[in-house]
Amino acid sequence: MMDIAEIRRKAQRDRQQGGAASTGDVRREPRPEPSRPAADAPSAPVVPEFQELSDDVFAPDDAALPVPASVPAAAPPVLDPLALILQGRRAALVEDLVSDTEAEPARETETYLEVLCFRVADETYGIDIMELKEIIKPRETTEVPHSPPFVAGVLSLRGIIIPVFILRERLGLADAVARGKERIVVVKHGEGLCGLLVDEVTQVVKIPVATIEHPPAVLDGMDREFVNGIGRHDGGIIILLQLEKVLDSALM
């Protein structure tokens, strides 16, 4: 037989061991395993860990922001001497450009006179090319009774009757030997046309208007009336004729 006292001590030890086991179970609770989705359940979309957002997402609503009672005064700007110097130079440069631009329209452009040059005897004469109608070769003319000696006669140019002036006779120059280069220069005269018989047509030149000189003082009478000015080109002298006077047959 077992001793009763021994049985009691054994029962007490079993009770103490059982209490310690229950206490350990409370402190060491097993972690629940994560629930695994069923095989047939749809998988959730994968959300990236980081996502770029526009500034509008973080832009606060102006109406939702509280209005501050007072705005602190901004600190005075720090003046940079070098920046002030550069700013002054830029302002001066702009003023110079503006002044130059404004001065350009005030500059007068040099004007030129286009002149048809021709030779009569040994002199070179010229007329404004705006007075020129055309240049033709000499042709037979019809004499006009009681006409001045410097008028060779008249001819028909495309149905228009025009008088032909012998310019060498009109200017009182010496006779010259014909060289086969003679031409009739058809010019405008009032409402009609007139022809000038010259020894040779040479060229068309441009003469600055500012360089045209007045007729020389040694000329007088009709010689001075016929000359409009003196031009220079390539070191030569061109006598500019005043056609209004040259073609006025009343001036004898």
C-alpha positions as CSV (number, residue, x, y, z in Angstrom):
1,M,0.0,0.0,0.0
2,M,1.1,3.6,-0.8
3,D,1.4,6.0,2.0
4,I,-1.4,8.6,2.0
5,A,1.0,11.4,2.8
6,E,3.0,10.5,-0.3
7,I,-0.1,10.5,-2.4
8,R,-1.0,14.0,-1.2
9,R,2.5,15.4,-2.0
10,K,2.3,13.9,-5.5
11,A,-1.1,15.4,-6.1
12,Q,0.1,18.8,-4.9
13,R,3.2,18.6,-7.2
14,D,0.9,17.7,-10.2
15,R,-1.4,20.6,-9.4
16,Q,1.5,23.1,-9.3
17,Q,2.9,21.8,-12.6
18,G,-0.5,22.1,-14.2
19,G,-0.8,25.7,-13.1
20,A,2.6,26.6,-14.4
21,A,1.7,25.0,-17.8
22,S,-1.5,27.0,-18.1
23,T,0.3,30.2,-17.2
24,G,3.0,29.6,-19.9
25,D,0.2,29.0,-22.5
26,V,-1.3,32.4,-21.9
27,R,2.1,34.2,-22.2
28,R,3.1,32.3,-25.3
29,E,0.1,32.6,-27.5
30,P,0.8,31.2,-31.0
31,R,0.8,33.8,-33.8
32,P,-2.2,33.4,-36.2
33,E,-1.1,32.3,-39.6
34,P,-2.0,34.7,-42.4
35,S,-5.1,33.8,-44.2
36,R,-4.4,32.4,-47.6
37,P,-6.8,33.3,-50.3
38,A,-8.8,30.6,-51.9
39,A,-7.5,29.2,-55.1
40,D,-10.6,30.5,-57.0
41,A,-10.6,34.0,-55.4
42,P,-9.4,36.9,-57.7
43,S,-6.0,38.3,-56.9
44,A,-6.0,42.0,-55.7
45,P,-4.1,44.5,-57.9
46,V,-0.5,45.2,-56.9
47,V,-0.1,48.8,-55.8
48,P,3.5,50.2,-56.3
49,E,5.3,51.2,-53.2
50,F,6.0,54.7,-54.6
51,Q,3.8,56.7,-57.0
52,E,4.6,60.1,-58.6
53,L,1.9,62.6,-58.1
54,S,1.4,65.9,-59.8
55,D,1.6,69.2,-57.9
56,D,-2.2,69.6,-58.2
57,V,-2.7,66.7,-55.8
58,F,-0.9,68.6,-53.1
59,A,-2.2,72.0,-54.1
60,P,-4.4,73.2,-51.2
61,D,-7.7,74.8,-51.8
62,D,-7.3,78.6,-51.3
63,A,-10.7,78.8,-49.7
64,A,-9.8,76.2,-47.2
65,L,-6.6,77.9,-46.0
66,P,-6.9,80.3,-43.1
67,V,-6.1,83.9,-43.9
68,P,-3.3,85.2,-41.7
69,A,-4.0,88.2,-39.6
70,S,-0.8,89.9,-40.7
71,V,1.9,89.2,-43.2
72,P,5.4,89.7,-41.9
73,A,7.4,92.4,-43.8
74,A,10.0,91.2,-46.3
75,A,13.6,91.7,-45.5
76,P,15.2,94.6,-47.4
77,P,17.1,93.4,-50.6
78,V,20.8,93.4,-50.4
79,L,22.3,95.8,-52.9
80,D,25.1,94.4,-55.1
81,P,27.4,97.2,-56.4
82,L,28.5,95.1,-59.4
83,A,24.9,94.4,-60.4
84,L,24.1,98.1,-60.2
85,I,27.0,99.0,-62.5
86,L,26.0,96.3,-65.0
87,Q,22.4,97.5,-64.9
88,G,23.6,101.1,-65.6
89,R,25.7,100.0,-68.6
90,R,22.8,98.0,-70.1
91,A,20.5,101.1,-69.7
92,A,23.1,103.3,-71.4
93,L,23.5,100.8,-74.3
94,V,19.7,100.7,-74.8
95,E,19.6,104.5,-74.9
96,D,22.3,104.6,-77.5
97,L,20.5,102.1,-79.7
98,V,17.3,104.0,-79.4
99,S,19.0,107.3,-80.3
100,D,20.7,105.7,-83.3
101,T,17.4,104.2,-84.5
102,E,15.7,107.6,-84.2
103,A,18.5,109.3,-86.0
104,E,18.4,107.0,-89.0
105,P,15.2,108.5,-90.6
106,A,16.7,112.0,-90.3
107,R,19.6,111.1,-92.5
108,E,19.2,112.3,-96.0
109,T,19.9,109.7,-98.7
110,E,22.0,110.9,-101.6
111,T,20.0,111.4,-104.8
112,Y,21.3,110.8,-108.3
113,L,20.4,112.1,-111.7
114,E,20.5,109.6,-114.6
115,V,21.8,111.3,-117.6
116,L,21.9,110.2,-121.3
117,C,25.3,111.3,-122.7
118,F,25.9,112.1,-126.3
119,R,28.7,113.7,-128.3
120,V,28.3,116.8,-130.5
121,A,31.4,118.0,-132.2
122,D,34.1,117.5,-129.6
123,E,32.0,118.1,-126.5
124,T,29.9,115.7,-124.3
125,Y,26.4,116.8,-123.5
126,G,23.7,115.2,-121.5
127,I,20.0,115.3,-120.8
128,D,17.8,113.9,-118.0
129,I,16.9,110.3,-119.1
130,M,13.3,111.0,-117.9
131,E,13.0,113.3,-120.9
132,L,14.0,110.6,-123.3
133,K,11.4,108.9,-125.5
134,E,13.6,106.8,-127.8
135,I,16.7,106.7,-130.0
136,I,16.5,106.1,-133.7
137,K,18.9,106.1,-136.7
138,P,18.9,109.1,-139.0
139,R,16.3,109.0,-141.8
140,E,15.1,111.3,-144.6
141,T,13.3,114.4,-143.4
142,T,10.9,116.7,-145.2
143,E,12.0,120.3,-145.2
144,V,9.7,123.0,-143.9
145,P,9.7,126.3,-145.7
146,H,11.0,129.3,-143.8
147,S,12.3,127.1,-141.0
148,P,15.4,128.1,-139.0
149,P,18.7,126.7,-140.3
150,F,19.0,124.4,-137.2
151,V,15.8,122.6,-138.1
152,A,16.5,119.8,-140.6
153,G,12.8,119.2,-141.3
154,V,10.1,116.9,-140.0
155,L,9.6,113.2,-140.2
156,S,6.8,110.7,-139.4
157,L,7.4,108.4,-136.4
158,R,4.7,105.8,-136.3
159,G,2.2,108.3,-137.6
160,I,3.4,111.2,-135.4
161,I,5.0,114.2,-137.1
162,I,8.1,115.5,-135.2
163,P,10.6,118.2,-136.0
164,V,14.3,117.3,-136.1
165,F,16.8,119.8,-134.7
166,I,20.4,119.7,-135.8
167,L,21.9,120.1,-132.4
168,R,25.4,121.1,-133.7
169,E,23.8,124.0,-135.6
170,R,21.6,124.9,-132.6
171,L,24.5,125.2,-130.3
172,G,26.6,127.1,-132.8
173,L,29.4,124.5,-133.0
174,A,31.7,123.8,-135.9
175,D,30.9,121.3,-138.5
176,A,32.0,117.7,-137.9
177,V,32.8,114.9,-140.3
178,A,30.1,112.3,-140.4
179,R,31.3,109.0,-138.9
180,G,28.2,106.9,-139.3
181,K,27.4,107.0,-135.6
182,E,24.8,109.8,-135.8
183,R,21.5,109.2,-134.0
184,I,18.3,111.1,-133.6
185,V,17.4,111.4,-129.9
186,V,13.6,111.6,-129.6
187,V,12.6,113.6,-126.5
188,K,9.4,114.9,-125.0
189,H,8.4,118.5,-125.7
190,G,5.2,119.8,-124.2
191,E,2.4,117.6,-125.5
192,G,4.4,116.4,-128.5
193,L,7.9,115.0,-129.4
194,C,11.0,116.5,-131.0
195,G,14.2,115.0,-132.4
196,L,17.8,116.0,-131.7
197,L,20.4,115.0,-134.3
198,V,23.6,114.2,-132.4
199,D,27.0,112.9,-133.6
200,E,27.1,109.8,-131.3
201,V,25.2,108.5,-128.3
202,T,27.8,107.3,-125.7
203,Q,26.4,106.1,-122.4
204,V,24.0,106.6,-119.5
205,V,25.6,107.7,-116.2
206,K,24.4,108.5,-112.7
207,I,25.6,111.9,-111.3
208,P,25.0,112.9,-107.7
209,V,22.7,115.9,-107.7
210,A,24.7,117.6,-105.0
211,T,27.8,117.6,-107.2
212,I,26.1,119.4,-110.2
213,E,27.6,122.8,-110.6
214,H,25.9,126.0,-112.0
215,P,26.7,127.2,-115.5
216,P,30.0,129.0,-115.7
217,A,29.9,132.8,-115.4
218,V,31.8,133.1,-118.8
219,L,28.7,132.0,-120.6
220,D,26.2,134.6,-121.5
221,G,23.2,135.1,-123.8
222,M,21.7,132.0,-125.4
223,D,24.7,129.8,-124.4
224,R,23.8,130.4,-120.7
225,E,20.1,129.8,-121.4
226,F,20.8,126.4,-123.0
227,V,23.0,125.1,-120.2
228,N,21.3,123.7,-117.1
229,G,24.4,122.7,-115.2
230,I,27.8,121.0,-115.3
231,G,28.2,117.4,-114.1
232,R,31.4,115.3,-113.7
233,H,31.9,111.6,-114.3
234,D,35.1,109.6,-114.4
235,G,37.2,112.8,-114.6
236,G,35.2,114.2,-117.5
237,I,32.8,117.1,-117.8
238,I,29.2,116.7,-119.0
239,I,27.3,119.7,-120.1
240,L,23.7,119.3,-119.0
241,L,21.2,120.9,-121.5
242,Q,18.0,122.6,-120.6
243,L,15.8,121.2,-123.3
244,E,12.9,123.6,-122.7
245,K,15.2,126.4,-124.0
246,V,17.0,124.4,-126.7
247,L,13.7,123.3,-128.3
248,D,12.2,126.9,-128.2
249,S,12.6,127.9,-131.8
250,A,11.7,131.5,-130.8
251,L,15.2,131.9,-129.2
252,M,17.5,132.8,-132.1
